[in-house]
Amino acid sequence: MSEPKRIRGGNLLARALHEKGVDHVFTLAGGFCNPALEGFMECQMPVINCPHEQIAGHLADGHARVTRKPTVCLVGPEGFANAVPAIMEAWGERSPVLFITGSSTLKRQGAGGFKEIDDVAIAAPLTKYSASVTDGERIGEFVDRAWKIATSGYPGPVHLSVPVDIMFSSFDENAGREERPFQRVDKPTPRAWPDPRDLTPLVERIANARHPILIGGHGVWWSKNEDKLREAGIKLNIPIFNVPYHQKLMGEDAEPYMGLADIHQYPPSLYALQECDVAIMVGGRLDNQMNFGNPPLFPDTCHLVCVNGSHEELEYNRSADDVLLSEPGAFFDALMDLKPFDKTWFDANKTKRGEWVDKTLSDLAFDTKAGEAAGEKIHPLQLALDVNAELDENDWLVFDGGNTHFWSEIAVNVSGWIGGKLARIMHPGSYSMLGVGVSLALSAKNTHRDANVVLISGDGAFLSGGLGIETAFQEKTPIVVVIDNNGGLDCISQQQERLFENGTHFATDFRDIPFHGLFEGLGGYGELVESREQLGPALKRAIASGKPACLNVKAKGLISPIVLATTSKRDKASIE
């Protein structure tokens, strides 16, 4: 009788993840991770090696956002420290990423082992679950538990620490299989269906509303119910808004979509929030972005309803007038049984949006004409609008930065109103972390190879995470990076000029950085753009190059409305 085959712990780990259906692993290959990398190679799982662990984490996060499937970021002990910012970004966006750390030896834990770090404790506040594998026979069990926690309820990142002695030691290839569950393939996650005793009176209240609005958040995206949200808005004549920083739940051109529930990035939302009698937030949290559910964002004349698919979300929504534990799709199904509301309210919101777009374009045209006469650089809003104008419904747009993010957010709303269409939009999550743009753009291109993917990035944001572009060259992934180059951390310097007594800014300027030359040096396409008329043709050339490309656009620094409001008045609005 032959002896059972024995394999390393890292190989057991790889097999457990392969059984779950993981289709991508992102890493910076290190010695601690080698047994797992051998296992991934044997399972023929694609592994993307990155120049920095933070980039690996952001790529895993971006891949999860696009596919809505768990992904894996594998790093060593010191690499875990580098990946912490990516864990935080995934936590803010509720991405089900499995962060797996090769860690110091379990045998000598607490004795100062090689590269010993308490990664479990560090990751705990930024994940749904953080644990160390304590027995190689239980590797499959730990993976199964982490997977279920990451994908159930309100999804989010998890962390497993695998000690190096367990990673390298040998175990029976069927270790742990004598215990249930015998099959550990991925299964549909349980959903919370509403209690009729709670649902019926809530739907009756909504049916009696005159001016209802719907606000969609993370929970709608991760439960894959954005189509039902849109259908409810269309059938019932309810204006729909998106929670700021959350995944975009529908295109800016969608009939019921108005914009962000943010009075600065989308001023017409002030009218909707002040005049509505029932505000229904589905899959979101009453956190700082929603002013914790308080006036003036949600006035006391508005009945505030929160519908969430897990208790984890409801815990943030204690200030709502009504809460309902329900899978978003089940709630939308119940709404669809209602009679359509009087379209006057819906049309009034559409009119407000149109008036805002007209004023925004008129003000921009005046500013652009005056700026060109004075020899000024391109307005950041004009830059974003001109980039939008070159893209179509098959293309992806990513933006990253401070003011660059906010101006681009305004631009996509304006562009959607006047007929612009995009396949998808991606941007930093609720922590507004700089430097994620290149990774998100790569994630979009990796999963949609036939689409054009363009990133509009602030110069500061690119300096924070732009060297991840090397992965684009390594993986032959042609994305286009448009740098909104205003010569510094403009979002911060504009705040300083309003905050500091002497009215100047300090420690926020950059030298004249030839970003386009960096791309050329790496083997890509680069072009300097110094005027508006150069931008459109340059973008066409960059896309046609078939290479990772950079347009280094000289733009003027201009404070965005949201930064202006929170800097000069400290208004209680969408970010505090």
Summary of the structure (lengths in Angstrom):
residues: 576
radius of gyration: 24.7
end to end distance: 68.7
largest distance: 88.6
contacts: 2139
relative contact order: 0.10
helix: 45%
strand: 16%
